[in-house]
Amino acid sequence: MSGRPTAAQVRAWADEVTAVGDRIGRHFARSEPRARAVGYIRGLLSQTERKNGWQLAEHLGDATPDGVQHLLARADWDADAVRDDLMGYVRKRLGDPAGVLVVDETGFLKRGTKSCGVARQYTGTAGRVENTQVGVFLAYASPMGHALIDRALYLPKEWTDDRDRCDAAGVPEGIGFATKPRLAEQMLRRAWRAGVAAGWVTGDAVYGSDGAFRRFLERGKQPYV
């Protein structure tokens, strides 16, 4: 039996992307970036070879990447509200008592020094110390499917100790240094408050070797591995 999806399944998936777009659309101040955001998601899910601004703009039928770049850099929308809506959607559609919350990080290789949080630091993306941004991510997986539900940018001390540099990069006041396990704790608290059910929390040695993180999970009576 072929494992290829049926036409009906593909149509159902496409309709679901539209439903998600309708759900998060209210968090965009204007209709143009609202429509482009849904198109951007479709582009990420497409067979477009490279998911950069030019390629995604071409997928959307735009002559230049200006619209995509505006969406990502300057458009007026509430990213945290979209995240909260996403958690609600995941809880409703994928929630299961046997679900697993997965904490992990990844690096984004960069050139220069202006990108927020960029520094010479270890990244598994390259397997060595590189000039990179590092993000901590929270995913949810259950028998119903899986999805990324939260994210946090790791800011090294050389950033949090330099308020002028943070101001230039748009880092809000009051954001101080936090280790990756502390960022993970913040995301897990948000997921639990949103009612995301999980039988287990998993993470690699960065988190498992942190005694405070393990005690945090134990206080919450959360099994982990």
DAMO-V529771 format. One record per residue. N is the residue number from 0. RES is the residue in three letters. PHI is phi in whole degrees, -180 to 180 (* if undefined). Layout:
n->N res->RES phi->PHI
n->N res->RES phi->PHI
This chain:
n->0 res->MET phi->*
n->1 res->SER phi->-72
n->2 res->GLY phi->-92
n->3 res->ARG phi->-74
n->4 res->PRO phi->-68
n->5 res->THR phi->-82
n->6 res->ALA phi->-61
n->7 res->ALA phi->-65
n->8 res->GLN phi->-65
n->9 res->VAL phi->-63
n->10 res->ARG phi->-62
n->11 res->ALA phi->-64
n->12 res->TRP phi->-65
n->13 res->ALA phi->-63
n->14 res->ASP phi->-64
n->15 res->GLU phi->-69
n->16 res->VAL phi->-61
n->17 res->THR phi->-63
n->18 res->ALA phi->-63
n->19 res->VAL phi->-64
n->20 res->GLY phi->-60
n->21 res->ASP phi->-64
n->22 res->ARG phi->-68
n->23 res->ILE phi->-91
n->24 res->GLY phi->-59
n->25 res->ARG phi->-67
n->26 res->HIS phi->-91
n->27 res->PHE phi->-105
n->28 res->ALA phi->-69
n->29 res->ARG phi->-128
n->30 res->SER phi->-70
n->31 res->GLU phi->-64
n->32 res->PRO phi->-65
n->33 res->ARG phi->-62
n->34 res->ALA phi->-69
n->35 res->ARG phi->-68
n->36 res->ALA phi->-62
n->37 res->VAL phi->-66
n->38 res->GLY phi->-63
n->39 res->TYR phi->-63
n->40 res->ILE phi->-61
n->41 res->ARG phi->-61
n->42 res->GLY phi->-64
n->43 res->LEU phi->-64
n->44 res->LEU phi->-87
n->45 res->SER phi->-82
n->46 res->GLN phi->-91
n->47 res->THR phi->-54
n->48 res->GLU phi->-64
n->49 res->ARG phi->-121
n->50 res->LYS phi->-91
n->51 res->ASN phi->-97
n->52 res->GLY phi->-58
n->53 res->TRP phi->-64
n->54 res->GLN phi->-65
n->55 res->LEU phi->-70
n->56 res->ALA phi->-63
n->57 res->GLU phi->-62
n->58 res->HIS phi->-61
n->59 res->LEU phi->-80
n->60 res->GLY phi->87
n->61 res->ASP phi->-86
n->62 res->ALA phi->-78
n->63 res->THR phi->-136
n->64 res->PRO phi->-84
n->65 res->ASP phi->-57
n->66 res->GLY phi->-65
n->67 res->VAL phi->-65
n->68 res->GLN phi->-65
n->69 res->HIS phi->-64
n->70 res->LEU phi->-58
n->71 res->LEU phi->-79
n->72 res->ALA phi->-111
n->73 res->ARG phi->-132
n->74 res->ALA phi->-63
n->75 res->ASP phi->-88
n->76 res->TRP phi->-153
n->77 res->ASP phi->-99
n->78 res->ALA phi->-64
n->79 res->ASP phi->-70
n->80 res->ALA phi->-67
n->81 res->VAL phi->-63
n->82 res->ARG phi->-58
n->83 res->ASP phi->-64
n->84 res->ASP phi->-65
n->85 res->LEU phi->-62
n->86 res->MET phi->-61
n->87 res->GLY phi->-63
n->88 res->TYR phi->-64
n->89 res->VAL phi->-64
n->90 res->ARG phi->-59
n->91 res->LYS phi->-73
n->92 res->ARG phi->-94
n->93 res->LEU phi->-118
n->94 res->GLY phi->-60
n->95 res->ASP phi->-158
n->96 res->PRO phi->-57
n->97 res->ALA phi->-91
n->98 res->GLY phi->-65
n->99 res->VAL phi->-128
n->100 res->LEU phi->-96
n->101 res->VAL phi->-114
n->102 res->VAL phi->-101
n->103 res->ASP phi->-159
n->104 res->GLU phi->-130
n->105 res->THR phi->-149
n->106 res->GLY phi->-110
n->107 res->PHE phi->-122
n->108 res->LEU phi->-64
n->109 res->LYS phi->-136
n->110 res->ARG phi->-111
n->111 res->GLY phi->85
n->112 res->THR phi->-127
n->113 res->LYS phi->-88
n->114 res->SER phi->-60
n->115 res->CYS phi->-59
n->116 res->GLY phi->83
n->117 res->VAL phi->-69
n->118 res->ALA phi->-166
n->119 res->ARG phi->-76
n->120 res->GLN phi->-155
n->121 res->TYR phi->-71
n->122 res->THR phi->-140
n->123 res->GLY phi->-66
n->124 res->THR phi->-58
n->125 res->ALA phi->-104
n->126 res->GLY phi->76
n->127 res->ARG phi->-165
n->128 res->VAL phi->-74
n->129 res->GLU phi->-144
n->130 res->ASN phi->-77
n->131 res->THR phi->-156
n->132 res->GLN phi->-95
n->133 res->VAL phi->-125
n->134 res->GLY phi->-117
n->135 res->VAL phi->-101
n->136 res->PHE phi->-126
n->137 res->LEU phi->-121
n->138 res->ALA phi->-115
n->139 res->TYR phi->-125
n->140 res->ALA phi->-133
n->141 res->SER phi->-149
n->142 res->PRO phi->-59
n->143 res->MET phi->-89
n->144 res->GLY phi->145
n->145 res->HIS phi->-148
n->146 res->ALA phi->-160
n->147 res->LEU phi->-76
n->148 res->ILE phi->-123
n->149 res->ASP phi->-160
n->150 res->ARG phi->-157
n->151 res->ALA phi->-150
n->152 res->LEU phi->-84
n->153 res->TYR phi->-80
n->154 res->LEU phi->-109
n->155 res->PRO phi->-62
n->156 res->LYS phi->-61
n->157 res->GLU phi->-64
n->158 res->TRP phi->-89
n->159 res->THR phi->-67
n->160 res->ASP phi->-86
n->161 res->ASP phi->-123
n->162 res->ARG phi->-63
n->163 res->ASP phi->-63
n->164 res->ARG phi->-65
n->165 res->CYS phi->-64
n->166 res->ASP phi->-61
n->167 res->ALA phi->-64
n->168 res->ALA phi->-94
n->169 res->GLY phi->82
n->170 res->VAL phi->-75
n->171 res->PRO phi->-62
n->172 res->GLU phi->-60
n->173 res->GLY phi->90
n->174 res->ILE phi->-84
n->175 res->GLY phi->-110
n->176 res->PHE phi->-70
n->177 res->ALA phi->-144
n->178 res->THR phi->-69
n->179 res->LYS phi->-62
n->180 res->PRO phi->-62
n->181 res->ARG phi->-67
n->182 res->LEU phi->-62
n->183 res->ALA phi->-63
n->184 res->GLU phi->-61
n->185 res->GLN phi->-59
n->186 res->MET phi->-69
n->187 res->LEU phi->-64
n->188 res->ARG phi->-60
n->189 res->ARG phi->-63
n->190 res->ALA phi->-64
n->191 res->TRP phi->-65
n->192 res->ARG phi->-62
n->193 res->ALA phi->-79
n->194 res->GLY phi->82
n->195 res->VAL phi->-74
n->196 res->ALA phi->-79
n->197 res->ALA phi->-148
n->198 res->GLY phi->-78
n->199 res->TRP phi->-143
n->200 res->VAL phi->-115
n->201 res->THR phi->-125
n->202 res->GLY phi->-167
n->203 res->ASP phi->-90
n->204 res->ALA phi->-64
n->205 res->VAL phi->-56
n->206 res->TYR phi->-96
n->207 res->GLY phi->-65
n->208 res->SER phi->-85
n->209 res->ASP phi->-93
n->210 res->GLY phi->-60
n->211 res->ALA phi->-64
n->212 res->PHE phi->-67
n->213 res->ARG phi->-63
n->214 res->ARG phi->-66
n->215 res->PHE phi->-57
n->216 res->LEU phi->-68
n->217 res->GLU phi->-66
n->218 res->ARG phi->-62
n->219 res->GLY phi->-86
n->220 res->LYS phi->52
n->221 res->GLN phi->-103
n->222 res->PRO phi->-60
n->223 res->TYR phi->-148
n->224 res->VAL phi->-148
